[in-house]
Structures are given as C-alpha cells and as structure tokens.
Amino acid sequence: MDDARAMIDALPDAGLDIVYLLHPDPWHKKRHAKRRFVNPDNLDALARVLKPGGELRIVTDDPVYRQWTAIRMTERTDFHWMAEKPADWRTPPADWIDTRYALKAGREGRLDCFFRYQKL
C-alpha cells in the first residue's frame, strides 16, 4: 500500500531474477505523464536490482502506455527486448497467471501487451 520505489531502493544489487510490472497506472493526462512508472529513474533502479540475464516483464492493456513503454525501453542499452515476432508480445508467457485486473480488461475487450526484456 506504499510506494514501490522505497522497496526497490532497499534491495541489493543484482539480487532478482525477474521483476513484474503489471498494468501500471497510465496517467493519461499529458501533464501527469512524468508520474508513469516506466521512466529513466525507475528503469535505472530496476536494472540495478536485476541479475544479468534477469527479466523485466511489463504488461499493459493501455495503448498509450504500450507506446510509451516501447519508446522508453528502446532508449535503453541495458535491456534487450526478447520479442522476435508479434506473437511474442501478444501472447502471455507460459507461466502467466491472470490478475483480477487482466481478467476485467479482457472482459471489456482490452488486449494485453506482454513486454519481456532481458537485463544485459
């Protein structure tokens, strides 16, 4: 019920195999975009706590956040997008478990995008 950044800051370097960012708040208003979790400072922190070869998974059903994430992650040199074909980001990973939010989004016709990035 608190800000996740405090927990991330407390984690040791290269201690995690995988990080999940599930349906982050898209902050639709342009003036609020700076509040989006996918931003350089937070991505630096996640890169610090992920082991080399570790995975960052970002799932969103919001088209604006999908584009935002793709652009921000393309700017990174410490993550590699694991997708090789469209089905890789349209299809959930084999170990995926739907959250309540994902099920609700599906019922409302919103499709998830499954970004998977490997920490270099």
SVG drawing of the C-alpha trace seen along z (x, -y; Angstrom):
<svg xmlns="http://www.w3.org/2000/svg" viewBox="-17 -19 42 41">
<polyline fill="none" stroke="black" stroke-width="0.4" points="0.0,0.0 3.0,-2.2 5.4,-3.5 7.3,-0.5 10.3,-2.7 11.2,-2.6 11.3,1.2 13.3,1.2 15.9,-1.1 16.3,1.3 17.1,4.3 20.7,5.4 22.3,5.1 21.7,7.9 19.6,9.8 16.4,10.6 15.8,13.0 12.6,11.4 10.6,8.2 6.9,7.9 5.3,4.6 1.6,5.4 -0.8,2.9 0.9,-0.3 -1.2,-3.4 -1.2,-5.0 -1.6,-8.6 -3.5,-9.6 -3.2,-13.4 -0.1,-14.8 0.9,-16.8 0.8,-13.7 3.0,-11.6 6.0,-12.2 4.3,-10.0 4.4,-6.9 6.4,-4.1 8.3,-3.4 10.7,-6.3 14.5,-6.6 15.0,-6.8 12.8,-3.7 14.3,-1.8 17.8,-2.5 16.7,-1.2 15.2,2.0 18.4,2.5 20.4,2.3 18.4,4.9 18.1,7.4 20.8,10.0 22.5,10.1 20.2,12.3 17.3,11.4 13.9,10.5 11.7,7.4 8.1,8.1 5.8,5.2 2.1,5.9 -0.3,3.2 -3.7,3.1 -3.5,-0.7 -2.4,-1.8 -0.8,-5.0 1.2,-3.2 2.2,-0.5 3.6,-3.1 5.2,-5.0 6.9,-1.8 8.1,-0.8 9.8,-4.2 11.3,-4.4 12.7,-0.8 14.1,-1.4 16.2,-4.2 17.8,-1.7 21.2,0.0 20.9,2.3 17.8,4.2 17.1,6.3 13.6,6.8 13.1,10.5 10.3,10.4 11.2,11.9 7.7,11.9 4.3,10.2 3.0,13.3 5.8,12.8 4.2,9.7 0.6,10.7 0.7,14.0 1.3,14.3 4.3,16.2 3.8,19.9 3.9,19.2 1.4,16.3 -1.4,16.2 -4.1,13.6 -4.7,11.0 -8.1,9.7 -7.3,6.6 -6.3,8.5 -9.5,10.6 -11.5,7.4 -9.7,5.8 -10.3,8.9 -14.0,8.9 -14.1,5.2 -12.3,6.1 -8.9,4.5 -6.0,6.7 -2.8,7.1 0.6,6.4 3.4,8.6 6.7,6.8 9.6,9.0 13.1,7.6 16.3,9.3 18.8,7.4 22.2,7.3"/>
</svg>
